[in-house]
Amino acid sequence: MGKPIVIAALLAALGVQAGDLQLEFHGKGLAGNPVRVAVYSADAREPFPSDEKYYRGVTIEATTDRLSLTIPGLPAGKYALAAYVDSNRNGKRDQNFLGIPTERVGFSNDARGKFGPPDFADAAFEIGDGITRLSIHLH
């Protein structure tokens, strides 16, 4: 039995609601590149966004400029998501000397910050029992 299935079964047995997060990413230049996705939980109090601390992370290779991904079994609660295209495949979100990303990035709710990344509250969404769908543009 796979790890996500076991986690979902345990949560169901405990009476904890869990939902699936269905994501669709859009953006030029995704094809042939890994897309790194980090999900942050309001309950865990990770800094948002952080390249080192997040609730759940996924890396997936994009074959076209549209990418679909499902993250199963997230407990009910408030989350935010950050993603980037790792076009040079070095495993980190690159930025210039001013801290501006040099690779395409995107956030849930297509949130954007004024002088840096958006706040958690601007990117926040709720997961309940069932499926939550988000569309994210990587710029």
Phi and psi in degrees as a GROMACS rama.xvg file:
@    title "Ramachandran Plot"
@    xaxis  label "Phi"
@    yaxis  label "Psi"
@TYPE xy
-72.2181  156.168  GLY-2
-56.2136  -47.3992  LYS-3
-61.5655  -34.8881  PRO-4
-68.5396  -41.7605  ILE-5
-63.7368  -44.5691  VAL-6
-61.5537  -46.1378  ILE-7
-61.5005  -40.5019  ALA-8
-65.2434  -41.3264  ALA-9
-64.8252  -42.9919  LEU-10
-63.2442  -40.8313  LEU-11
-63.2854  -40.7309  ALA-12
-65.7194  -31.1913  ALA-13
-84.6801  -5.59982  LEU-14
82.6244  12.5285  GLY-15
-88.804  129.234  VAL-16
-71.2468  142.777  GLN-17
-137.65  147.552  ALA-18
-135.459  165.871  GLY-19
-103.545  142.799  ASP-20
-108.723  113.285  LEU-21
-99.7876  122.492  GLN-22
-116.149  143.736  LEU-23
-130.142  121.835  GLU-24
-104.033  142.435  PHE-25
-130.913  145.59  HIS-26
160.084  145.82  GLY-27
-69.5435  140.391  LYS-28
86.2995  9.23345  GLY-29
-72.724  -39.1478  LEU-30
-53.7965  129.223  ALA-31
82.003  6.87977  GLY-32
-123.795  149.773  ASN-33
-75.0919  140.559  PRO-34
-112.335  125.23  VAL-35
-104.221  126.3  ARG-36
-120.752  133.169  VAL-37
-126.528  129.257  ALA-38
-105.599  128.7  VAL-39
-112.644  136.115  TYR-40
-102.919  135.772  SER-41
-64.3987  -30.9119  ALA-42
-70.591  -31.7018  ASP-43
-84.2787  -16.1055  ALA-44
60.4108  34.5715  ARG-45
-68.9981  151.072  GLU-46
-67.6523  141.403  PRO-47
-117.751  133.834  PHE-48
-82.0045  149.659  PRO-49
-130.594  138.505  SER-50
-78.793  -10.7668  ASP-51
-111.626  -29.6631  GLU-52
-124.756  122.422  LYS-53
-158.375  163.847  TYR-54
-72.1027  -48.8536  TYR-55
-148.024  137.721  ARG-56
-124.807  147.889  GLY-57
-141.133  139.691  VAL-58
-121.107  131.244  THR-59
-139.614  140.952  ILE-60
-82.7421  126.819  GLU-61
-86.0547  133.187  ALA-62
-101.013  -18.1766  THR-63
-136.396  -176.722  THR-64
-83.4531  9.38774  ASP-65
-127.63  133.97  ARG-66
-134.828  129.918  LEU-67
-110.648  141.819  SER-68
-150.946  138.636  LEU-69
-117.628  129.727  THR-70
-109.527  108.762  ILE-71
-86.4355  158.913  PRO-72
65.1538  39.456  GLY-73
-84.2942  128.757  LEU-74
-61.0925  149.55  PRO-75
-55.7796  138.896  ALA-76
157.984  -170.601  GLY-77
-101.633  135.092  LYS-78
-137.862  166.413  TYR-79
-141.302  156.418  ALA-80
-131.621  140.665  LEU-81
-129.135  142.892  ALA-82
-144.299  154.299  ALA-83
-149.597  157.13  TYR-84
-92.8743  116.254  VAL-85
-86.6478  70.9005  ASP-86
-64.8968  -25.293  SER-87
-100.314  4.39748  ASN-88
55.7874  38.5842  ARG-89
-99.9592  1.77782  ASN-90
78.293  11.4253  GLY-91
-141.53  156.597  LYS-92
-82.1315  111.299  ARG-93
-82.2328  149.167  ASP-94
-145.386  160.232  GLN-95
-84.6703  -175.23  ASN-96
-65.9395  -16.339  PHE-97
-91.613  -2.08435  LEU-98
87.141  8.99254  GLY-99
-83.9693  128.306  ILE-100
-57.5701  138.84  PRO-101
-102.986  -0.80923  THR-102
-117.969  156.667  GLU-103
-64.7562  133.909  ARG-104
-129.93  160.119  VAL-105
-158.501  158.46  GLY-106
-133.422  156.631  PHE-107
-57.4748  150.861  SER-108
63.2719  13.1436  ASN-109
49.6888  35.2722  ASP-110
-65.1442  146.435  ALA-111
-136.832  141.074  ARG-112
-90.7198  162.209  GLY-113
-83.2036  -47.6306  LYS-114
-130.713  60.198  PHE-115
136.122  -165.759  GLY-116
-69.1179  161.228  PRO-117
-69.8555  162.925  PRO-118
-74.9094  155.794  ASP-119
-53.2925  -44.7238  PHE-120
-59.147  -35.2479  ALA-121
-72.9313  -27.6514  ASP-122
-99.6495  -3.09312  ALA-123
-69.2896  145.856  ALA-124
-146.729  161.59  PHE-125
-103.09  140.035  GLU-126
-110.944  131.371  ILE-127
-125.187  -156.818  GLY-128
-78.6516  127.831  ASP-129
114.803  -150.603  GLY-130
-112.344  132.453  ILE-131
-113.204  127.81  THR-132
-111.285  133.76  ARG-133
-132.401  145.516  LEU-134
-118.265  128.585  SER-135
-127.997  131.05  ILE-136
-97.6931  128.575  HIS-137
-97.8693  119.208  LEU-138
